[in-house]
Amino acid sequence: VRIHRVRSCSSIGFIKSKYVCVFDESALKFSHSQRLFRTSAVSCGQIVQFKLSDIGEGITEVTVKEWYIKEGDSVSQFDSICEVQSDKASVTITSRYDGIIRKLHYNLDEIAFVGKPLVDIEIDASKGVAPEEDVVETPPMSHEEHTHQEIKGHKTLATPAVRRLAMENNIKLSEVVGTGKDNRILKEDILNYLAKQTGAILPPSPKAEIIPPLPKSETVPAAPKDKARKIPVPVSRPIVFSGKDKTEPVTGFQKAMVKTMSAALKIPHFGYCEEIDLTQLVQLREELKPLAQLRGVKLSFMPFFIKAASLGLLQYPILNASLDESCQNVTYKASHNIGVAMDTEQGLIVPNVKNVQVCSVFEIASELNRLQSLGSAGQLGTNDLTGGTFTLSNIGTIGGTYAKPVILPPEVAIGALGKIQVLPRFNGKGEVFKAQIMNVSWSADHRIIDGATMARFSNLWKSYLENPASMLLDLK
């Protein structure tokens, strides 16, 4: 309890909340009868329950995957508290207060519910507390203890509006470079950082200049042509023979798959398969791989597949559309947000590359590298996993030649890519040659897409990949 203004008299009684302080005349001596004094011998902290707020997308429960703090740690506003995973994405929860963590309400891998307490944070009582939080207790704390509980780290300069924008997009201010006075972070800095994270097109930087190929003596040595045949290696997982059945709840991305595939069963699927000769594309990729490595990007075949699909969608926009639940309206999407199915430890996830129609092959490759890194670490955000308009699934990296892909609502088309095989084929002169063959399997929503449209799109996509130079005529 802090006493600010007390006049000298024979006996003083001051009552506030549950604390009573009594002062005697002998304890107070003043040179003037109107002299005021302040005492800070005892300070009072408030513990608030920081509740898990609504993170959107209709999510009501999440799984706690990692704690970034422990009981007794000091936190500042917008510091990361924990990482949670819903059936849609992984989200980092940040603090709303400056204070000390007093209690963690959940252990790792436990289910946390929206609106329920996540942690208890002790804050300075003089700063008050937000009305929507519940004060659970007010234990006293000595002044010396309070002065030693300093907030760690350097506080970043930013206005409340900028901090709010960063919090809504799960951006750590410590990772953003401020361009304002005294390195203050501006709104434009947040937007530029967000654009880089989502793969939006930014003004070209000096690093993106075209680098000439190295001399032949310095080029990266090519892999030997005669590669040993790959033998499938069983996944090393501990085998447990318990002798009992085990029941586990469906959580995380598996839960999302249950919802999505249940909705997909309502769609009448039309299937179409085709064979693609990638001989020229294989040669082109081998020539461009060293250049991409110099820029720090791993160049796979997928960026070419994605860009060719985007060029095809420009000619057949019905494949980049969505149909409402009443089947009365078709929405043609302006952006080509092409999803790529990824196999991770958490299950099947489908992040998407945003605005492919205005991206170069190199920019697509760079964004794919980012998504694959985040996917392997289980750190993909909601923005990466939502908003897709068309999907490609590269099942061939695992095995198989044909598949029957299932459409991801509200999308209306999807393609499954088989593995690339070296097979004998005939050229125009009837001569046998060695060709790099890949099979593709398309699925389309037969309610609005007819077989002829799907076949024409596939033919156009095939022509771009079999003659990669032809893509130069349509690249923007």
Steps between C-alpha positions, in 0.01 A plus 500: 500500500645837399412804714532822302366785715459489877485799734674485837274450795488305822372179337438413138304206366494418126294217355523370143373164378597235757809679636497727806794723591505690834757771571575652839608856575836381623572342166433817303692821563457802276657843492175642373146401578408492133802301381413196286684167472501180289589150604585212260590233748235263365370471143213292375486290181195371321482162332284489189392196308615538142234317300539338161325739267316415181759436226243493221395242240239362744770337718379407850788286628871466439788277609786657696814402307772709667542742791743788451482602867489333839364598839696791646607644163446869424319589178424819310210582273511307172759252631434144384338284768432171325428333169168329450376286214144481378355286226590776255838648596760567765464832682735681737322659798648828625463679833271797553674613817831586661536275800615172653369155411352339811320193363473294180154345469595231247778250441643418158262319262197585714184648346442871575159654441423847366381728780665295777807616701834426336743649752488716813704819471586727794489863396564830676185592692547870427457438127160341538366206306290458187131459589462169317768329711426347840704610804551189710716625787717790614796367698731763652854544365781695657636805324849354476367182337301708253797711396704188422228346283600707198346433160759325290614620161481834323155631429440571133376845399159478334159663533207302647343475155817346357525259794140400447563436129802285586304303759212431260745354249708309759812705425776544759606865505854391586524345150392817317752765398368849580552779247363786712680739731712320763421171318130540573289236325244650263188350348681471165771288667239253624332482158832448323596226746159336457531518121833317513353230723197443277692504174344820364692680227739768626715748304808322363804514725866503392533139620250387236723602211574230246838343571692367199586130503835396641785387274492132421799439723309640798157357438343270751597142415212307354372188666615172341270385226491139612327535831456200721146377508320637802382233738204596723612525860240425769421789731679446829230524763496319831276196482288461809318174565271590784239237429225755557297727274584868525253782439620853421294811427507651151679834539698758308529469125334155506187669631511747212537213254189332641293816444641574155472149361147461637401814308689377190282188482209724398685601181458286185861445390604478134836330443744553213854361456781599264865421427760780490844482334729709724824434314560866408390624843744264673785644292389859567480443875851352508630816331318734741573315825849655550359851449226436753751361750704821471188687610447260787194328351447130432342464156272199456255414221204625703544874424476420127188289555340779705583776251376294204174436689458874561551576131236239421257647754520834319348326199253285697394709805214261584764271654603781735151558639269393781136394516274609784316248718169559324668441160351826372811718461853448369775732626800541269812566710726783390807360680663170417574368850628156405521249783766233531421187702776420751558188706614597852524336841177681593322350199397627157505879470438717193665844518467717193718739302319831474451698175686259273368688196746785573790288631807384315617139515783605731259682736277193510802282584603737780150497649483120476828474692351719775177301520687168509725621781205621707302186421782272619520698824121505544494882498279581202260784575134538416580732209720230342230233525191693396383676186602231249329500159664203321712208623782276378599187692844360421444143617781388270765607753388202708405262219232405255408611151123560514270615778142608553532838674212634708391860447551737794178706542430775410743438212375328185812327362815321613789317335712209625850464355666158469869420512729576204612181323752436225302310234549418127295709256486558124588829334350637178735284289399181675826478692509384860643749749527532879229727638428645846131414550265621771132419537245748633150426634243780508175519698239767429160596639273355232213728605661800330799356309450273200749245375595698191605802707713285728663330200579831325653642818711186540618524139607862548678421826671207328619716209663750739694224679601304190622823336617720793618775265138557395424629849718805427236631259235516773706588809422840649 
